[in-house]
Amino acid sequence: MSTAPYAVPAPPATVRTVLLPADLDARPLLSLLPRGIPTTSWVTSGADGRDEGLVGWGEAARGEFAGAERFSRAQRWWHTWTDGADVQDEVGLAGTGPVAFASFAFDAAPGSSVVVVPRVVVGRRDGVSWLTVVAGSPREARNALAETLAALHHPTAVPEAPAGVAYSEGSLSVPDWQAAVAEALQRIDDGELDKVVLARDVVVTTDAPVDTRYLLTRLAQRYPSCWTFMVDNMLGATPEMLVRRVGDTVTSRVLAGTMRRSSNAASDASLAEALLDSAKDHAEHAYAVQSVALALAAHCTDLDVPPTPSLLRLANVQHLATDVRGALADGAPALALAASLHPTAAVCGTPTERAFSLIRELEGMDRGRYAGPVGWIDSRGDGEFGIALRCASVEADDRLRLYAGVGLVSGSDPESELAETVAKLVAMRDALESD
């Protein structure tokens, strides 16, 4: 079942994309976000060391979708919206012209998925920066371009750190969560399934409203190789690219198998070696790679699946990583590719339905849009969708819920898995603190 889209401009919407002036081209994308209105973000570090991606603000259109058909309904809604738009795009890159940001629920029920078309988008890719506005008429679009460019020349105040940050247990206490892990491991040993991913949540309260721009900036600075995202009160820095489609090129980054980092170089190298030598972590990783390769094989040819994973080192943890590449064979848009991949074994388990059932039984919470696809899509079908990991949902101005999950296979240990969630929660905890 789907709720009806709303706040759509009278058709046809007018969309205009222009190159950004050189004096604005060097500004960090997140520094352009205004305060006090809904914002969206998908930002990472580019090859030249500058950030690239997309940021947006305001809402020109919005759709909400639920149930098993949430992806297909969202794709149909987006196609209908863009098909009626009056578009002039002077740049012509992936991410220019009409762009929607999307965040999908992990589970078909419960859960609400959201697609947002910002009124203003600023993008940067391969050294090219642009501005897109959405309005109700060509005249309104011209005015919006002029007003936005003028406003961008006057930087907003630097966002302040949250005050009075406090943490409390989420849906399950730590002992209850470890008991759920032990039960899941017993099911695996009994042969019911090979792998399941269990997550836990932590509640954060603050003394004053949180400026989400501060959190986004902190995440982008500390995790430049991740994708710093925000869509409809879901924000984080994900290291995992579920799927990217640019033209006929499709890529997916699989992460499964995790080890903490150490500030001591020798100890850190030893931890990395232990991860690379871990049969348990390689088994967990192999399940995830197989699920991605199988899903992409339905849409792609010439799949390149490396036989062994590499090591991806982040500020707080290190992962086994595999980048899968292929050539698109059927013209499927990025959103359809994301739908075919979700959920991967990296965030659910295998076999999928048994893992889903066990998550619902043992996890003790509604994941909402945690571990669901999050990213953007344009009118050409190009786009990027990560998995909403290392993230938080903003439940109120002064309340957030943080999430972290672990992949359980035979040989996992409840104490070690709890330690892994603590290490993964560091990303959001650091973002909430001041220097």
C-alpha positions as CSV (number, residue, x, y, z in Angstrom):
1,M,0.0,0.0,0.0
2,S,1.3,3.5,-0.7
3,T,0.4,6.9,0.5
4,A,-0.4,9.5,-2.1
5,P,2.4,11.9,-3.2
6,Y,1.9,15.5,-2.2
7,A,3.4,19.0,-2.5
8,V,3.9,18.5,-6.3
9,P,4.1,21.7,-8.3
10,A,1.3,22.2,-10.8
11,P,2.5,20.3,-13.9
12,P,4.6,20.8,-15.8
13,A,7.3,21.6,-13.2
14,T,10.1,23.8,-14.5
15,V,13.6,22.5,-14.0
16,R,16.7,24.6,-14.8
17,T,20.4,23.5,-14.5
18,V,23.3,25.9,-14.9
19,L,27.0,25.9,-14.3
20,L,28.0,27.3,-10.9
21,P,30.2,30.4,-11.0
22,A,33.9,29.8,-10.4
23,D,33.9,31.8,-7.1
24,L,31.5,29.3,-5.7
25,D,33.0,26.2,-7.2
26,A,35.6,25.8,-4.4
27,R,33.2,25.9,-1.5
28,P,32.6,22.6,0.3
29,L,29.1,21.4,-0.7
30,L,27.9,21.0,2.8
31,S,28.8,24.6,3.7
32,L,26.2,25.8,1.2
33,L,23.3,24.2,3.1
34,P,21.0,26.9,4.7
35,R,19.6,26.5,8.2
36,G,16.0,25.9,9.1
37,I,14.6,24.2,6.0
38,P,14.7,20.5,5.0
39,T,18.1,19.5,3.5
40,T,19.4,16.5,1.6
41,S,22.9,15.3,1.1
42,W,25.0,12.8,-0.8
43,V,28.7,13.8,-0.5
44,T,32.0,12.1,-0.7
45,S,35.6,13.0,-1.5
46,G,36.5,13.2,-5.2
47,A,39.6,12.1,-7.0
48,D,41.0,15.7,-6.8
49,G,40.6,15.8,-3.1
50,R,37.6,18.2,-3.2
51,D,34.2,16.9,-2.2
52,E,31.7,15.9,-4.8
53,G,28.2,14.7,-4.9
54,L,24.9,16.5,-4.4
55,V,23.3,18.7,-1.7
56,G,19.8,20.1,-1.8
57,W,17.2,22.0,0.2
58,G,13.5,22.7,0.2
59,E,10.9,20.4,-1.2
60,A,9.4,20.8,-4.6
61,A,7.8,17.3,-4.6
62,R,7.6,14.4,-2.2
63,G,6.3,10.8,-2.4
64,E,5.9,8.3,0.4
65,F,5.6,4.6,-0.2
66,A,5.2,1.4,1.8
67,G,4.9,-2.3,1.3
68,A,6.5,-4.8,-1.0
69,E,5.9,-2.6,-4.1
70,R,7.6,0.5,-2.5
71,F,10.4,0.5,-5.1
72,S,8.3,0.0,-8.2
73,R,5.7,2.6,-7.0
74,A,8.5,5.1,-6.3
75,Q,10.0,4.5,-9.8
76,R,6.6,5.0,-11.5
77,W,6.0,8.1,-9.5
78,W,9.4,9.5,-10.4
79,H,9.0,8.7,-14.1
80,T,5.6,10.4,-14.2
81,W,6.9,13.5,-12.4
82,T,10.0,13.8,-14.7
83,D,8.0,13.0,-17.9
84,G,5.8,16.1,-17.4
85,A,8.7,18.4,-16.4
86,D,9.9,21.3,-18.6
87,V,13.7,20.7,-18.4
88,Q,16.6,22.8,-19.6
89,D,20.0,21.3,-18.6
90,E,23.2,23.2,-19.6
91,V,25.5,20.6,-18.1
92,G,24.3,17.2,-19.0
93,L,26.1,15.0,-16.4
94,A,24.8,12.3,-14.2
95,G,23.0,14.2,-11.4
96,T,22.0,17.2,-13.4
97,G,18.5,18.1,-14.5
98,P,15.7,16.6,-12.3
99,V,17.1,14.8,-9.3
100,A,15.3,13.0,-6.4
101,F,16.8,11.8,-3.2
102,A,15.4,8.6,-1.7
103,S,15.5,6.6,1.5
104,F,13.8,3.2,1.6
105,A,12.6,1.2,4.5
106,F,14.5,-2.0,5.2
107,D,11.4,-4.1,5.6
108,A,8.2,-4.0,3.5
109,A,6.1,-3.9,6.7
110,P,6.4,-1.9,8.8
111,G,8.2,1.0,7.3
112,S,7.7,4.1,5.2
113,S,10.0,5.0,2.2
114,V,10.5,8.6,1.1
115,V,11.4,10.2,-2.2
116,V,12.1,13.9,-2.1
117,V,12.7,16.4,-5.0
118,P,14.5,19.4,-3.5
119,R,13.7,22.9,-4.8
120,V,17.5,23.6,-5.0
121,V,20.3,21.2,-5.8
122,V,24.0,22.0,-6.0
123,G,26.2,19.3,-7.5
124,R,29.8,18.6,-8.3
125,R,31.4,15.8,-10.3
126,D,34.7,15.5,-12.1
127,G,35.6,19.1,-11.4
128,V,32.3,20.5,-12.7
129,S,29.9,22.2,-10.4
130,W,26.2,23.1,-11.1
131,L,23.0,24.5,-9.7
132,T,19.5,23.1,-10.4
133,V,16.3,24.8,-9.3
134,V,12.7,23.5,-9.5
135,A,9.9,25.9,-9.9
136,G,6.3,26.2,-11.1
137,S,7.0,28.3,-14.2
138,P,10.0,29.5,-16.4
139,R,9.7,33.0,-14.8
140,E,9.8,31.5,-11.3
141,A,12.8,29.4,-12.2
142,R,14.7,32.4,-13.5
143,N,14.0,34.2,-10.3
144,A,15.0,31.2,-8.2
145,L,18.3,30.9,-10.0
146,A,19.1,34.6,-9.4
147,E,18.0,34.5,-5.8
148,T,19.9,31.3,-5.0
149,L,23.1,32.5,-6.6
150,A,22.9,35.7,-4.6
151,A,22.3,33.8,-1.4
152,L,25.2,31.4,-2.0
153,H,27.6,34.4,-2.0
154,H,26.7,35.1,1.6
155,P,27.9,32.1,3.7
156,T,25.6,31.0,6.6
157,A,26.9,30.9,10.1
158,V,29.0,27.9,11.0
159,P,26.8,25.3,12.7
160,E,27.3,24.7,16.4
161,A,27.9,21.4,18.2
162,P,25.0,19.8,20.1
163,A,24.8,20.7,23.8
164,G,24.3,18.2,26.6
165,V,24.5,15.0,24.7
166,A,23.4,12.0,26.6
167,Y,23.0,8.3,25.7
168,S,20.6,5.6,26.8
169,E,19.7,2.0,25.8
170,G,17.5,1.5,22.9
171,S,14.9,-1.2,22.2
172,L,16.8,-3.9,24.0
173,S,19.2,-3.7,26.9
174,V,22.7,-4.9,26.3
175,P,22.2,-8.3,28.0
176,D,18.9,-8.9,26.1
177,W,20.6,-8.1,22.8
178,Q,23.5,-10.5,23.6
179,A,20.9,-13.1,24.4
180,A,19.3,-12.5,21.0
181,V,22.7,-13.0,19.4
182,A,23.2,-16.2,21.3
183,E,19.8,-17.5,20.2
184,A,20.6,-16.6,16.5
185,L,23.9,-18.4,16.7
186,Q,22.2,-21.5,18.1
187,R,19.8,-21.4,15.1
188,I,22.8,-21.2,12.8
189,D,24.5,-24.1,14.5
190,D,21.2,-26.0,14.2
191,G,21.3,-25.6,10.4
192,E,18.3,-23.2,10.1
193,L,20.3,-20.6,8.2
194,D,23.9,-19.7,7.3
195,K,24.0,-16.0,8.3
196,V,21.9,-13.4,9.9
197,V,22.5,-9.7,10.6
198,L,21.3,-8.4,14.0
199,A,21.3,-4.7,14.8
200,R,20.9,-2.7,18.0
201,D,19.9,0.9,18.6
202,V,21.0,3.6,21.1
203,V,19.0,6.7,22.0
204,V,20.6,10.1,22.1
205,T,19.1,13.2,23.7
206,T,20.4,16.7,23.8
207,D,19.7,19.9,25.8
208,A,19.0,21.9,22.7
209,P,17.9,21.3,19.1
210,V,20.5,19.6,17.0
211,D,21.8,21.4,13.8
212,T,22.1,18.4,11.5
213,R,24.5,20.4,9.3
214,Y,27.0,20.1,12.1
215,L,26.7,16.3,12.1
216,L,27.0,16.1,8.3
217,T,30.1,18.3,8.3
218,R,31.8,16.2,11.1
219,L,31.0,13.0,9.3
220,A,32.3,14.2,6.0
221,Q,35.5,15.5,7.6
222,R,36.2,12.3,9.5
223,Y,35.0,9.8,6.8
224,P,35.8,11.4,3.4
225,S,35.8,8.1,1.6
226,C,32.3,7.3,2.7
227,W,29.1,8.9,1.4
228,T,27.7,11.4,3.8
229,F,23.9,11.3,3.4
230,M,20.8,12.9,4.7
231,V,17.3,12.2,3.4
232,D,14.1,13.1,5.4
233,N,15.7,13.0,8.9
234,M,17.9,9.9,8.1
235,L,21.6,10.9,8.1
236,G,24.9,9.1,8.3
237,A,28.1,8.3,6.5
238,T,27.9,4.9,4.7
239,P,30.9,3.1,3.5
240,E,28.9,0.7,1.4
241,M,27.8,1.5,-2.2
242,L,24.8,-0.7,-2.9
243,V,24.8,0.3,-6.6
244,R,26.0,3.1,-8.9
245,R,24.7,3.5,-12.4
246,V,26.3,6.0,-14.8
247,G,25.3,5.2,-18.3
248,D,25.9,1.5,-19.0
249,T,28.5,1.1,-16.2
250,V,27.2,-0.5,-13.0
251,T,29.3,-0.9,-9.8
252,S,28.6,-2.2,-6.3
253,R,30.9,-2.2,-3.2
254,V,30.3,-5.1,-0.8
255,L,31.5,-4.8,2.8
256,A,31.2,-7.7,5.2
257,G,33.7,-8.7,7.8
258,T,34.8,-6.0,10.3
259,M,37.7,-5.3,12.7
260,R,38.2,-2.3,15.0
261,R,41.1,0.1,14.5
262,S,43.9,0.9,16.9
263,S,45.8,4.1,17.4
264,N,49.0,2.1,17.7
265,A,50.4,1.4,14.3
266,A,51.8,-2.1,15.1
267,S,48.6,-3.1,16.8
268,D,46.5,-1.8,13.9
269,A,48.5,-3.7,11.4
270,S,48.1,-6.9,13.5
271,L,44.3,-6.3,13.6
272,A,44.2,-5.9,9.9
273,E,46.2,-9.1,9.4
274,A,43.8,-11.0,11.7
275,L,40.8,-9.8,9.7
276,L,42.5,-10.9,6.4
277,D,43.2,-14.3,7.9
278,S,39.8,-14.8,9.6
279,A,37.9,-17.7,8.1
280,K,34.8,-16.5,9.9
281,D,35.0,-13.1,8.3
282,H,35.8,-14.4,4.9
283,A,32.8,-16.7,5.1
284,E,30.5,-13.8,6.1
285,H,32.0,-11.7,3.2
286,A,31.5,-14.5,0.6
287,Y,27.8,-14.7,1.4
288,A,27.4,-11.0,0.8
289,V,29.4,-11.0,-2.5
290,Q,27.5,-14.0,-3.8
291,S,24.1,-12.3,-3.2
292,V,25.2,-9.1,-5.0
293,A,26.7,-10.9,-8.0
294,L,23.6,-13.1,-8.4
295,A,21.3,-10.0,-8.3
296,L,23.4,-8.0,-10.8
297,A,23.7,-11.0,-13.2
298,A,20.0,-10.5,-14.0
299,H,20.8,-7.0,-15.4
300,C,24.4,-7.0,-16.4
301,T,26.9,-8.7,-18.6
302,D,30.7,-9.0,-18.2
303,L,30.6,-9.1,-14.4
304,D,33.9,-8.6,-12.8
305,V,33.9,-10.2,-9.3
306,P,37.4,-10.2,-7.7
307,P,38.2,-13.7,-6.2
308,T,39.5,-12.2,-2.9
309,P,38.5,-9.1,-0.9
310,S,40.7,-6.1,-0.2
311,L,41.0,-4.1,3.0
312,L,39.0,-0.9,3.4
313,R,40.3,1.2,6.4
314,L,38.1,3.8,7.9
315,A,38.7,6.0,11.0
316,N,37.0,3.7,13.4
317,V,36.9,0.3,11.8
318,Q,38.3,-1.7,8.8
319,H,36.4,-4.0,6.5
320,L,36.8,-6.7,4.0
321,A,35.7,-5.1,0.7
322,T,34.9,-6.3,-2.8
323,D,34.0,-4.0,-5.8
324,V,31.8,-5.7,-8.3
325,R,31.5,-4.2,-11.8
326,G,29.4,-5.0,-14.8
327,A,27.9,-3.6,-18.1
328,L,24.2,-2.8,-18.0
329,A,22.3,-5.0,-20.5
330,D,18.7,-4.1,-20.0
331,G,18.6,-0.3,-19.3
332,A,17.4,-0.8,-15.7
333,P,17.5,2.6,-13.8
334,A,19.5,2.9,-10.6
335,L,16.4,2.6,-8.5
336,A,15.4,-0.7,-10.1
337,L,18.9,-2.1,-9.6
338,A,18.8,-1.1,-6.0
339,A,15.5,-2.9,-5.6
340,S,16.9,-6.0,-7.1
341,L,19.9,-6.0,-4.7
342,H,18.0,-5.2,-1.5
343,P,18.5,-6.8,0.9
344,T,22.0,-8.1,0.5
345,A,23.4,-10.7,2.8
346,A,25.6,-8.0,4.3
347,V,22.5,-6.4,6.0
348,C,20.1,-9.3,6.2
349,G,21.6,-12.8,5.9
350,T,21.2,-15.9,4.0
351,P,18.9,-17.6,3.0
352,T,17.2,-14.2,2.8
353,E,13.7,-15.1,3.9
354,R,14.9,-17.1,6.9
355,A,17.2,-14.3,7.9
356,F,14.4,-11.8,7.6
357,S,12.1,-13.9,9.8
358,L,14.8,-14.2,12.5
359,I,15.4,-10.5,12.5
360,R,11.8,-9.8,13.0
361,E,11.7,-12.4,15.8
362,L,14.8,-11.4,17.7
363,E,15.9,-7.9,17.0
364,G,13.2,-6.2,19.1
365,M,12.9,-3.0,17.1
366,D,11.6,-1.6,13.8
367,R,14.7,-0.8,11.7
368,G,12.7,1.8,9.8
369,R,15.0,3.0,7.0
370,Y,18.2,1.8,8.7
371,A,20.0,-0.7,6.4
372,G,17.7,0.3,3.5
373,P,18.9,1.8,0.2
374,V,19.6,5.6,0.4
375,G,20.8,7.8,-2.4
376,W,19.7,9.7,-5.5
377,I,18.4,9.2,-9.0
378,D,18.1,11.5,-12.0
379,S,15.7,11.5,-15.0
380,R,18.1,9.5,-17.1
381,G,18.1,6.6,-14.7
382,D,21.6,7.3,-13.5
383,G,22.1,7.4,-9.7
384,E,23.8,6.1,-6.6
385,F,22.4,4.2,-3.8
386,G,24.2,3.2,-0.6
387,I,23.1,1.2,2.3
388,A,22.0,3.4,5.3
389,L,24.7,2.4,7.8
390,R,26.7,4.3,10.4
391,C,23.6,6.4,10.7
392,A,20.9,7.9,12.9
393,S,17.3,8.8,12.6
394,V,16.3,12.3,13.9
395,E,13.2,11.6,15.8
396,A,12.8,15.1,17.3
397,D,14.9,18.3,17.4
398,D,16.6,17.0,20.5
399,R,16.4,13.2,20.1
400,L,18.1,10.8,17.7
401,R,18.3,7.1,17.4
402,L,21.7,5.5,16.4
403,Y,22.0,2.1,14.8
404,A,24.7,-0.5,14.3
405,G,24.5,-4.1,13.1
406,V,26.7,-7.2,12.9
407,G,26.8,-10.3,10.7
408,L,26.5,-13.5,12.6
409,V,27.9,-16.8,11.2
410,S,29.0,-20.0,12.7
411,G,31.9,-19.1,15.0
412,S,30.6,-15.7,16.0
413,D,30.7,-14.7,19.7
414,P,28.2,-12.4,21.5
415,E,30.9,-10.5,23.3
416,S,32.9,-9.8,20.2
417,E,29.8,-8.9,18.3
418,L,28.8,-6.4,20.9
419,A,32.3,-4.8,20.7
420,E,31.8,-4.5,16.9
421,T,28.6,-2.6,17.4
422,V,30.4,-0.3,19.8
423,A,33.1,0.4,17.2
424,K,30.6,1.1,14.5
425,L,28.6,3.5,16.7
426,V,31.8,5.6,17.1
427,A,31.1,7.3,13.8
428,M,27.9,8.9,14.9
429,R,29.1,9.4,18.5
430,D,32.1,11.4,17.3
431,A,29.8,13.4,15.0
432,L,27.8,14.5,18.0
433,E,30.8,15.7,20.0
434,S,32.6,19.0,19.8
435,D,36.4,19.3,19.3
